[in-house]
Amino acid sequence: MDDLLALLDTRRSTPSRLLAGPGPDDATLQRMLQSALRVPDHGALTPWRVLLIRGEARTRLGDLLARRSRERDPDATEAVVEKDRARFQHAPVVLAVIARIQAGHRIPEQEQLLSAGCVCFSLLLAAQALGFGAQWLTGWAAYDAVVADRLGLGEGERIAGFVHIGQATQSAPERPRPDPSAVLTEWQGGPA
Ligand SMILES: Cc1cc2nc3c(=O)[nH]c(=O)nc-3n(C[C@H](O)[C@H](O)[C@H](O)COP(=O)(O)O)c2cc1C
C-alpha cells in the first residue's frame, strides 16, 4: 500500500519533448496494459480500445498533421506546421486511447468516456512504475475528423488521449499541486 501511495505521490508528467527512446518493448507494453486496463467500467462495456503508434508510423502521422495544419489554417506559419509535424516524433511509443461510446445505452455516455479517461491515467501510472516517463496529450489532432479517419476510428469512437511514453531525458518539472483542503467540502445534509 505504501508503494502505491508513493507512486501516486510522485506521479508527474514528463513533457513529450523530453521523451526519447528506447520505448517499452512488446513484453513491457503487454505488462503495462495488463495493469492499466483494470479500470472502473460501469456495465463492463469495455468502452475503449488502444492503438499503438511507434516507429515510422509516427513520421507518417506527423506528415498528416503537417498537411492538416495547413488545411485548417492556410495562414499557418512554417514554425506552426513544423511543430505539428514534430508532435509525435519525440516519444518512441504513443498509445492512443480510443473511447468507444455507445449512444443511447443505459450506461450514460459520460461514464463510458470517464472509463476511457481512467485508462489514460492508469497508463501514466503503469508507465511510471515501469521506469518510463509519460504524458497524456490531446491537442487539435485528437478532435480532427480527418485524423480520426486516418487512424481508423469508426462510428462512436473518439480519442480520449494520446499517451506518449519513453525515457525521460531530464527529470520532469514539478508544479504546485492542489491543497486538499481547498477542494474538499462536506455536505451537511441541507435543509430538512
Ligand atoms: C484530457 C487531457 C488532455 C491534455 N492535453 C494536453 C495537451 O494537449 N497539451 C498539454 O500541454 N497538456 C495536456 N494535458 C496536460 C498534461 O497531460 C499534464 O497533466 C500536464 O503536463 C501537467 O503535468 P502533471 O500531469 O504532472 O500534472 C492534458 C491533460 C488531460 C487530462
The ligand as an SDF file (V2000), in Angstrom:
LIG
                    3D

 31 33  0  0  0  0  0  0  0  0999 V2000
   -7.6250   15.0720  -21.3250 C   0  0  0  0  0  0  0  0  0  0  0  0
   -6.2920   15.7770  -21.1790 C   0  0  0  0  0  0  0  0  0  0  0  0
   -5.7000   16.3360  -22.2930 C   0  0  0  0  0  0  0  0  0  0  0  0
   -4.4780   17.0100  -22.1890 C   0  0  0  0  0  0  0  0  0  0  0  0
   -3.9340   17.5580  -23.3160 N   0  0  0  0  0  0  0  0  0  0  0  0
   -2.8220   18.2990  -23.2060 C   0  0  0  0  0  0  0  0  0  0  0  0
   -2.2710   18.9270  -24.3600 C   0  0  0  0  0  0  0  0  0  0  0  0
   -2.7720   18.7870  -25.4730 O   0  0  0  0  0  0  0  0  0  0  0  0
   -1.1600   19.6960  -24.1900 N   0  0  0  0  0  0  0  0  0  0  0  0
   -0.5730   19.8590  -22.9510 C   0  0  0  0  0  0  0  0  0  0  0  0
    0.4180   20.5610  -22.8410 O   0  0  0  0  0  0  0  0  0  0  0  0
   -1.0620   19.2380  -21.8510 N   0  0  0  0  0  0  0  0  0  0  0  0
   -2.1660   18.4760  -21.9480 C   0  0  0  0  0  0  0  0  0  0  0  0
   -2.6720   17.8520  -20.8340 N   0  0  0  0  0  0  0  0  0  0  0  0
   -1.9760   18.0340  -19.5330 C   0  0  0  0  0  0  0  0  0  0  0  0
   -0.8360   17.0470  -19.3260 C   0  0  0  0  0  0  0  0  0  0  0  0
   -1.2740   15.7160  -19.5040 O   0  0  0  0  0  0  0  0  0  0  0  0
   -0.2560   17.1360  -17.8930 C   0  0  0  0  0  0  0  0  0  0  0  0
   -1.2810   16.9510  -16.9600 O   0  0  0  0  0  0  0  0  0  0  0  0
    0.4530   18.4320  -17.6760 C   0  0  0  0  0  0  0  0  0  0  0  0
    1.6200   18.4130  -18.4620 O   0  0  0  0  0  0  0  0  0  0  0  0
    0.8340   18.6390  -16.1860 C   0  0  0  0  0  0  0  0  0  0  0  0
    1.5990   17.5920  -15.7240 O   0  0  0  0  0  0  0  0  0  0  0  0
    1.1960   16.6730  -14.4870 P   0  0  0  0  0  0  0  0  0  0  0  0
    0.4400   15.5170  -15.0520 O   0  0  0  0  0  0  0  0  0  0  0  0
    2.4840   16.3010  -13.8540 O   0  0  0  0  0  0  0  0  0  0  0  0
    0.3320   17.4850  -13.5870 O   0  0  0  0  0  0  0  0  0  0  0  0
   -3.8510   17.1410  -20.9170 C   0  0  0  0  0  0  0  0  0  0  0  0
   -4.4500   16.5390  -19.8110 C   0  0  0  0  0  0  0  0  0  0  0  0
   -5.6510   15.8630  -19.9340 C   0  0  0  0  0  0  0  0  0  0  0  0
   -6.2820   15.2420  -18.6970 C   0  0  0  0  0  0  0  0  0  0  0  0
  1  2  1  0
  2  3  1  0
  2 30  2  0
  3  4  2  0
  4  5  1  0
  4 28  1  0
  5  6  2  0
  6  7  1  0
  6 13  1  0
  7  8  2  0
  7  9  1  0
  9 10  1  0
 10 11  2  0
 10 12  1  0
 12 13  2  0
 13 14  1  0
 14 15  1  0
 14 28  1  0
 15 16  1  0
 16 17  1  0
 16 18  1  0
 18 19  1  0
 18 20  1  0
 20 21  1  0
 20 22  1  0
 22 23  1  0
 23 24  1  0
 24 25  2  0
 24 26  1  0
 24 27  1  0
 28 29  2  0
 29 30  1  0
 30 31  1  0
M  END
$$$$
